[in-house]
Amino acid sequence: MAIPDHEPVLSPKAWEFLSSLSRKRQACLVNLIHQLAESPLQLGDYQTRDSTGRRLENLRFEGYVFTYWADGAVNELRILDIVEL
């Protein structure tokens, strides 16, 4: 696995979803998160806005929808939500 361009940072909501999964599914999801962090500026399938007006990417990827934004100032990929399709 390559070193991601951005460090993934999960919100409490995303962390709660991840921790609810079996160990095997957690490992698969962590791999997907690192793949996403390798291309943090990738456009999602659709965009939404948070309460501050920040543009959020929403990407369907391997059976999940990831809601995220890239914080270039600190090289972090802020993952706000993960939903299983």
C-alpha positions in Angstrom: 0.0 0.0 0.0 1.4 3.4 -1.0 1.8 6.2 1.5 -1.3 8.5 1.1 -0.8 12.1 0.0 -3.0 13.2 2.8 -3.5 11.7 6.3 -7.1 10.4 6.7 -8.9 11.8 9.6 -12.3 10.4 10.6 -15.1 12.3 12.2 -16.7 10.7 15.3 -19.7 9.7 13.0 -17.4 8.0 10.5 -15.4 6.4 13.3 -18.5 5.0 14.9 -19.5 3.4 11.6 -16.1 1.9 11.1 -15.9 0.5 14.6 -19.4 -1.1 14.2 -18.1 -3.4 11.5 -16.4 -6.8 11.8 -12.6 -6.9 11.9 -12.5 -8.2 8.4 -14.8 -5.5 7.0 -12.9 -2.8 9.1 -9.7 -3.9 7.4 -11.3 -3.6 3.9 -12.7 -0.2 4.7 -9.4 1.1 6.1 -7.8 0.0 2.8 -10.4 1.9 0.9 -9.8 5.0 3.1 -6.1 4.9 2.3 -6.8 4.5 -1.4 -9.0 7.6 -1.2 -6.3 9.5 0.7 -3.9 8.7 -2.2 -6.1 11.0 -4.4 -7.5 13.5 -2.0 -8.5 16.0 -4.7 -10.6 13.5 -6.6 -14.0 14.9 -7.4 -16.9 12.9 -6.0 -20.0 11.7 -7.7 -21.8 14.7 -6.3 -21.1 17.7 -4.1 -22.9 19.1 -1.0 -22.1 21.9 1.4 -21.6 21.9 5.1 -23.0 24.5 7.5 -20.0 26.8 6.8 -20.5 26.6 3.0 -17.5 24.3 2.5 -17.8 22.1 -0.5 -17.9 18.4 0.4 -17.3 15.6 -2.0 -19.5 12.5 -1.9 -18.0 9.5 -3.6 -19.5 6.1 -4.3 -16.7 3.6 -3.9 -16.8 -0.1 -3.5 -20.3 -0.3 -1.9 -19.9 2.8 0.3 -20.5 6.5 0.0 -17.7 8.6 1.5 -18.4 12.3 2.4 -15.1 14.1 2.7 -13.0 17.2 2.0 -9.3 17.7 1.6 -7.6 20.1 4.0 -4.6 21.0 2.0 -3.2 23.3 4.7 -2.4 20.4 6.9 -2.4 17.5 4.3 -5.4 15.8 5.9 -8.4 14.1 4.2 -11.3 14.9 6.5 -13.8 12.0 6.2 -17.1 13.2 7.7 -19.4 10.2 6.9 -19.4 6.7 5.5 -22.6 5.0 4.5 -22.9 1.5 3.2 -25.0 1.2 0.0 
